[in-house]
Amino acid sequence: MSLFGTIANNWIAAQKPYQPGRPIEEVARELGLADASGIVKLASNENAWGPSPKAKQAMHDAVEHMNRYPDGGSYYLRQAIARHYGIGDDMVMLGCGCNEHAVLICNAFMWEGDDLVASQRSFVVYKLVSELFRCTCTLVPMNGMTHDPDAMLAAIKPNTKVVVIGNPNNPTGTILTQEQVDAFVDAVPDRVVTVFDEAYMELVPPERQVDTVKHVKAGKKPVITLRTFSKAYGLAGLRVGYAMAQPDGIDLLNKVRQPFNVNAMAQAAAVAAIGDQEYISSTRKLLIAGQKQMTDGLRALGLDPVETVTNFIMFRFEKAAALTAAMTKRKVIVRPLAGFGLPDYVRISIGTEEENATCLAALAEALKEI
Ligand SMILES: Cc1ncc(COP(=O)(O)O)c(C=O)c1O
């Protein structure tokens, strides 16, 4: 029976929804486990060490006020972010994770038939969202596992409205340098919005981090920088991310968002989290050890991981789907990358020392089975 089929917007009906990393609870149901606590999820690049204690306290303190609507303008959070970057609070706009910003950016800047330029092996949401708005997405071949900025510039057509650079890039874990980014901004036409999706930037060693907020501040080109509280800050469950741009860009994004798109608990936790930069430094230290543990461990198993600057690592394995299934059976959730245009690659988020060890042990067994 097709109750809605005849009334459906055919364009939307044909879209394929985004496939996120599988939730722990879903895998527990599949494995018939009443207790999900033994399952290790290394599939969504979360902060394995949890939120900062200050953010946790802020959440406890906020509970009493959950009968009230949130501040629709996220005043205190915008202030805290603006202070952190030395920009005006009219240059900051909050979203329900920066996934929401992908939708808002397409909604604000793209019209049916326009084009969005991104890289072939990058975050798939931009392609999905541009198609939702009846636009096209040009996926540009990469330089191996790294963006090719010259090829991206060459791919800009008269109908290109937006170009997105994920830096560091998900799922490859590679990063463009400051020089490459600066040269890109210099060369990109004024009529194209450049979006730097920096969901993982806080996890990169400080000496390799790239500053795009200076281009936002300079106001010479329409640049938007996206950051999130989902990764380094360990608040993925609360769904809060932010865009930084010149005030006229922020005004446009505010026109297409819902009035209460960031909940009150998220706002309170994020204010505390951005005020606790020591926690971010300590996460980075733990991550460096985790990167080494996983890189060495994968190599010891005969795999050849791509060098990563952030909290996930990928490697080539021809039977990626079978390997993922064999890992799931062993209660470790990893991510096959077919949806990212890499059908023979697997991505593993870097977890705690114990989670990484469990993952490597499961991988050793799974590889024998396949
Ligand atoms: C490159 C990239 N951008 C954006 C996001 C979205 O993050 P969130 O919506 O949780 O802020 C993700 C999440 O995995 C990502 O990998």
The ligand as an SDF file (V2000), in Angstrom:
LIG
                    3D

 16 16  0  0  0  0  0  0  0  0999 V2000
   33.5500   16.8480    8.2360 C   0  0  0  0  0  0  0  0  0  0  0  0
   32.3400   16.9270    9.1000 C   0  0  0  0  0  0  0  0  0  0  0  0
   31.6230   18.0260    9.0900 N   0  0  0  0  0  0  0  0  0  0  0  0
   30.5280   18.1660    9.8440 C   0  0  0  0  0  0  0  0  0  0  0  0
   30.1020   17.1470   10.6620 C   0  0  0  0  0  0  0  0  0  0  0  0
   28.8440   17.3420   11.4420 C   0  0  0  0  0  0  0  0  0  0  0  0
   29.0900   17.5240   12.7660 O   0  0  0  0  0  0  0  0  0  0  0  0
   27.9380   17.9800   13.7700 P   0  0  0  0  0  0  0  0  0  0  0  0
   26.6670   18.0990   13.0020 O   0  0  0  0  0  0  0  0  0  0  0  0
   27.8870   16.9290   14.8030 O   0  0  0  0  0  0  0  0  0  0  0  0
   28.3960   19.3010   14.2750 O   0  0  0  0  0  0  0  0  0  0  0  0
   30.8150   15.9620   10.7080 C   0  0  0  0  0  0  0  0  0  0  0  0
   30.3550   14.8550   11.5580 C   0  0  0  0  0  0  0  0  0  0  0  0
   30.7600   13.7460   11.5110 O   0  0  0  0  0  0  0  0  0  0  0  0
   31.9690   15.8420    9.9000 C   0  0  0  0  0  0  0  0  0  0  0  0
   32.6740   14.7210    9.8850 O   0  0  0  0  0  0  0  0  0  0  0  0
  1  2  1  0
  2  3  1  0
  2 15  2  0
  3  4  2  0
  4  5  1  0
  5  6  1  0
  5 12  2  0
  6  7  1  0
  7  8  1  0
  8  9  2  0
  8 10  1  0
  8 11  1  0
 12 13  1  0
 12 15  1  0
 13 14  2  0
 15 16  1  0
M  END
$$$$
